[in-house]
């Protein structure tokens, strides 16, 4: 899987358009933006992820002899175009928001500046990787937030939509804040912690529950988490676990990595009863882990009910982002210039749906932070060559409802440009941090959000505004298009 050539991981129309551009030569350089329009899970933010795999894909982009033979077999591509593909490689520029960064609707997560054929080819794969991994990282961050500091483990491989989704979904879940994954291949590929206990089948394969627990404790004394719901949690599972813990204590091998896992039933009731039993036996520091179709809403409810759970194993609903199965990212043309032109000509896509009207031009994003708290005040989408002075007052406005204005006083805010160079002239100039480093970045990013934006239900939206200059260009283009449509 890791050695698979992904060049043909594209929609057919990307290749047919490429042949069209080849047959009608152009020296156009284009700007494409990859962005999304609505936060997943009805939340207040998303987490950028997928860049590392995109880098690998672009760096290895080439058409193998087998690729050329397959395309020839479709009988829709001419020989001269296929010969051109033999020497194809990416020569353009890519800018991206680094993985783990908090992001919001309508702002470019990635910007591709390249000859039109090259920019067209990479569209599908970029969206595939960006959409899936950003979705799972976002879902994980919501689950971790609901857990309020308890450890969350990703347990979803067996329910993921295929091996690739399981591997890269687990990686994204780690970025979103999970402390480990059950997916061993993800652990190997990305050097992240792998965690797990045992199954009900382990208990059932022994003559009795106590013997199963005892055997497991002898094998793994430093990580002895016993699954107590195979038969009866309170009348069998917890008492047998306590018996084993006492024996380990007497032998001097009971360490902090011990406890129980409950995988079914009323988790709030059972965890509170189990905690009382464990505490009465002197094991109040035992881990009480829960699984069983958890998501952020159930975890939040269990915390509200006072459940005595301090470790969470989340599988299906995390790895599939149950309730919001797609991120909705799109890839739209924003500007064009001929090779000898100095400036890009902005381009805009119209729609009867106002939210689908694109933002034109070669753009970047300035994030505005409150200087005192470090929290995000707003994001400003602006043209790439615009500069701003944080010592000066700034007035920002909602581009959809322009009467909504906010004045940010000079000296009270700082700015950070979000898009960073990843490829320049076809050469990768960016080194991805490790997954655990990105996880740390994500945790710091989450702390820049106001609590009102992080809440699970009806969150406050972060303002994503346009600069005055960009707004004027957009409105001028809309006016021109409107005039043209009535002539």
Secondary structure, 3 states (H helix, E strand, C coil): CCCCCCCCCCCHHHHHHHHHHHHCCCCEEEEEEEECCCCHHHCCCEECCCHHHHHHHHHCCCCCHHHHHHHHHCCCCCHHHHHHHHCCCCCCEEEEECCCCEECCCCCCEEEEEEHHHHHHCHHHHHHHHHHHHHHHHHHHHHHHHHCCCEEEECCHHHCCCHHHHHHHHHHHHHCCCCEECCHHHHHHHCCCECCCCCHHHHHCCCCHHHHHHHHHHHCCCCEEEECCCCCHHHHHHHHHHHHHHHHHHCCCCCCCEEEEECCCCHHHHHHHHHHHHHHCCCCCCEEEECCCCCHHHHHHHHHCCCCCCEEEECHHHHCCCCCCCCCCEEEEEEEEECCCCCCEECCCCCCCHHHCCCCCCEEEEEEEECCCCCEEEEEEEECCCCCCCCCCEEEECCCCCCCEEEECCCCEEEEECEEEEEECCEECCCCCCHHHHHHHHHHHHCCCCHHHHCCCCCCCCEEEECHHHHHHHHHHHHHHHHHHCC
